[in-house]
Protein backbone atom coordinates (compact mmCIF):
# COMPACT_ATOMS: atom_id res chain seq x y z
CA UNK A 1 0.00 0.00 0.00
CA UNK A 2 1.58 3.24 -1.14
CA UNK A 3 0.45 6.27 0.83
CA UNK A 4 0.69 10.01 0.31
CA UNK A 5 2.07 11.19 3.66
CA UNK A 6 2.39 14.76 4.88
CA UNK A 7 5.12 15.27 7.48
CA UNK A 8 5.06 18.42 9.61
CA UNK A 9 8.33 18.61 11.55
CA UNK A 10 10.45 21.67 12.34
CA UNK A 11 13.67 19.82 13.19
CA UNK A 12 15.56 19.27 9.91
CA UNK A 13 17.32 16.11 11.14
CA UNK A 14 14.09 14.53 12.38
CA UNK A 15 12.30 15.55 9.19
CA UNK A 16 14.97 13.91 7.02
CA UNK A 17 14.94 10.72 9.11
CA UNK A 18 11.16 10.33 9.07
CA UNK A 19 10.95 11.20 5.36
CA UNK A 20 13.66 8.66 4.49
CA UNK A 21 12.03 5.92 6.60
CA UNK A 22 8.74 6.40 4.78
CA UNK A 23 10.13 6.89 1.27
CA UNK A 24 12.16 3.68 1.48
CA UNK A 25 8.84 1.88 2.06
CA UNK A 26 7.53 3.31 -1.22
CA UNK A 27 5.41 6.19 0.09
CA UNK A 28 4.98 9.60 -1.53
CA UNK A 29 6.09 12.12 1.11
CA UNK A 30 5.26 15.82 1.33
CA UNK A 31 7.01 17.92 3.98
CA UNK A 32 6.69 21.24 5.80
CA UNK A 33 8.44 22.69 8.85
CA UNK A 34 5.53 24.89 10.00
CA UNK A 35 1.97 25.94 9.24
CA UNK A 36 3.35 28.92 7.29
CA UNK A 37 5.54 26.66 5.15
CA UNK A 38 2.60 24.38 4.49
CA UNK A 39 0.95 27.10 2.41
CA UNK A 40 -2.48 26.75 0.86
CA UNK A 41 -4.10 23.47 1.85
CA UNK A 42 -6.63 23.80 -0.97
CA UNK A 43 -3.81 23.86 -3.54
CA UNK A 44 -2.05 20.73 -2.29
CA UNK A 45 -2.99 17.09 -2.83
CA UNK A 46 -4.83 15.67 0.19
CA UNK A 47 -2.61 13.23 2.08
CA UNK A 48 -3.70 9.79 3.22
CA UNK A 49 -2.15 10.48 6.64
CA UNK A 50 -0.36 13.32 8.43
CA UNK A 51 2.65 12.74 10.68
CA UNK A 52 2.93 15.78 12.92
CA UNK A 53 5.31 17.09 15.54
CA UNK A 54 3.02 18.69 18.10
CA UNK A 55 5.50 21.45 19.01
CA UNK A 56 5.69 23.41 15.76
CA UNK A 57 6.83 27.03 15.56
CA UNK A 58 4.08 29.63 15.42
CA UNK A 59 1.16 27.22 15.71
CA UNK A 60 1.11 24.02 17.73
CA UNK A 61 0.28 20.76 16.01
CA UNK A 62 -3.09 20.24 17.69
CA UNK A 63 -4.35 23.66 16.63
CA UNK A 64 -3.11 23.03 13.10
CA UNK A 65 -4.75 19.59 13.06
CA UNK A 66 -8.12 21.13 13.94
CA UNK A 67 -7.73 23.77 11.24
CA UNK A 68 -6.77 21.22 8.59
CA UNK A 69 -9.73 19.02 9.48
CA UNK A 70 -11.94 22.02 8.75
CA UNK A 71 -11.01 21.83 5.05
CA UNK A 72 -13.19 19.82 2.68
CA UNK A 73 -11.85 16.30 2.28
CA UNK A 74 -9.64 16.44 5.38
CA UNK A 75 -12.28 15.37 7.91
CA UNK A 76 -11.19 11.72 7.91
CA UNK A 77 -7.45 12.18 7.36
CA UNK A 78 -5.70 10.50 10.28
CA UNK A 79 -3.06 12.47 12.18
CA UNK A 80 -0.19 10.83 14.07
CA UNK A 81 1.39 12.83 16.89
CA UNK A 82 5.17 12.47 17.03
CA UNK A 83 6.65 14.23 20.01
CA UNK A 84 9.52 14.41 22.46
CA UNK A 85 6.98 15.39 25.14
CA UNK A 86 6.38 11.97 26.62
CA UNK A 87 5.09 12.92 30.04
CA UNK A 88 2.55 10.85 31.93
CA UNK A 89 -0.88 11.38 30.40
CA UNK A 90 0.35 12.93 27.13
CA UNK A 91 -0.53 9.89 25.05
CA UNK A 92 -4.07 9.71 26.41
CA UNK A 93 -4.58 13.48 26.09
CA UNK A 94 -3.42 13.56 22.46
CA UNK A 95 -5.53 10.56 21.48
CA UNK A 96 -8.53 12.23 23.13
CA UNK A 97 -7.82 15.39 21.10
CA UNK A 98 -8.23 13.37 17.90
CA UNK A 99 -4.87 11.91 16.93
CA UNK A 100 -5.08 8.40 15.45
CA UNK A 101 -1.79 7.38 17.08
CA UNK A 102 0.99 8.70 19.30
CA UNK A 103 4.71 8.05 18.81
CA UNK A 104 7.29 9.27 21.31
CA UNK A 105 10.71 10.53 20.23
CA UNK A 106 13.26 9.22 19.79
CA UNK A 107 11.39 7.07 17.31
CA UNK A 108 12.06 3.37 16.87
CA UNK A 109 13.35 3.37 13.29
CA UNK A 110 12.66 -0.35 12.86
CA UNK A 111 8.95 0.02 13.68
CA UNK A 112 8.14 3.58 12.57
CA UNK A 113 6.98 2.84 9.01
CA UNK A 114 4.78 -0.04 10.12
CA UNK A 115 3.18 2.12 12.82
CA UNK A 116 2.31 4.84 10.31
CA UNK A 117 0.89 2.29 7.86
CA UNK A 118 -1.18 0.69 10.64
CA UNK A 119 -2.63 4.07 11.62
CA UNK A 120 -3.60 4.74 8.00
CA UNK A 121 -5.17 1.30 7.61
CA UNK A 122 -7.14 1.64 10.84
CA UNK A 123 -8.92 4.71 9.53
CA UNK A 124 -9.26 3.28 6.00
CA UNK A 125 -10.97 0.21 7.45
CA UNK A 126 -13.49 2.22 9.44
CA UNK A 127 -16.96 2.68 7.96
CA UNK A 128 -17.66 5.87 6.04
CA UNK A 129 -19.93 8.33 7.84
CA UNK A 130 -23.49 7.86 6.57
CA UNK A 131 -24.28 11.54 6.14
CA UNK A 132 -22.63 14.92 6.28
CA UNK A 133 -22.25 16.01 9.87
CA UNK A 134 -21.80 12.47 11.18
CA UNK A 135 -19.02 12.53 13.76
CA UNK A 136 -15.63 11.17 12.73
CA UNK A 137 -14.98 7.70 14.17
CA UNK A 138 -13.08 7.72 17.46
CA UNK A 139 -9.40 7.06 16.50
CA UNK A 140 -8.57 5.81 20.01
CA UNK A 141 -10.28 2.52 19.27
CA UNK A 142 -7.85 1.80 16.40
CA UNK A 143 -4.36 2.38 17.77
CA UNK A 144 -1.40 0.60 16.16
Secondary structure as the mmCIF struct_conf table of DSSP 4:
data_model
#
loop_
_struct_conf.conf_type_id
_struct_conf.id
_struct_conf.beg_label_comp_id
_struct_conf.beg_label_asym_id
_struct_conf.beg_label_seq_id
_struct_conf.end_label_comp_id
_struct_conf.end_label_asym_id
_struct_conf.end_label_seq_id
STRN STRN1 UNK A 4 UNK A 8
BEND BEND1 UNK A 10 UNK A 10
HELX_RH_AL_P HELX_RH_AL_P1 UNK A 12 UNK A 23
TURN_TY1_P TURN_TY1_P1 UNK A 24 UNK A 26
STRN STRN2 UNK A 28 UNK A 32
BEND BEND2 UNK A 33 UNK A 33
STRN STRN3 UNK A 34 UNK A 34
HELX_RH_AL_P HELX_RH_AL_P2 UNK A 35 UNK A 38
HELX_RH_3T_P HELX_RH_3T_P1 UNK A 41 UNK A 43
BEND BEND3 UNK A 44 UNK A 44
HELX_LH_PP_P HELX_LH_PP_P1 UNK A 45 UNK A 47
BEND BEND4 UNK A 48 UNK A 48
STRN STRN4 UNK A 49 UNK A 53
BEND BEND5 UNK A 54 UNK A 55
STRN STRN5 UNK A 57 UNK A 57
BEND BEND6 UNK A 58 UNK A 59
HELX_RH_AL_P HELX_RH_AL_P3 UNK A 61 UNK A 69
TURN_TY1_P TURN_TY1_P2 UNK A 70 UNK A 70
BEND BEND7 UNK A 71 UNK A 71
TURN_TY1_P TURN_TY1_P3 UNK A 72 UNK A 73
TURN_TY1_P TURN_TY1_P4 UNK A 75 UNK A 76
STRN STRN6 UNK A 78 UNK A 83
BEND BEND8 UNK A 84 UNK A 84
TURN_TY1_P TURN_TY1_P5 UNK A 88 UNK A 89
HELX_RH_AL_P HELX_RH_AL_P4 UNK A 90 UNK A 96
TURN_TY1_P TURN_TY1_P6 UNK A 97 UNK A 98
BEND BEND9 UNK A 100 UNK A 100
STRN STRN7 UNK A 101 UNK A 104
BEND BEND10 UNK A 105 UNK A 106
HELX_LH_PP_P HELX_LH_PP_P2 UNK A 107 UNK A 107
TURN_TY1_P TURN_TY1_P7 UNK A 109 UNK A 111
HELX_RH_AL_P HELX_RH_AL_P5 UNK A 112 UNK A 124
TURN_TY1_P TURN_TY1_P8 UNK A 125 UNK A 125
BEND BEND11 UNK A 126 UNK A 126
HELX_LH_PP_P HELX_LH_PP_P3 UNK A 127 UNK A 129
BEND BEND12 UNK A 130 UNK A 131
TURN_TY1_P TURN_TY1_P9 UNK A 132 UNK A 133
HELX_LH_PP_P HELX_LH_PP_P4 UNK A 134 UNK A 137
HELX_RH_3T_P HELX_RH_3T_P2 UNK A 139 UNK A 142
#
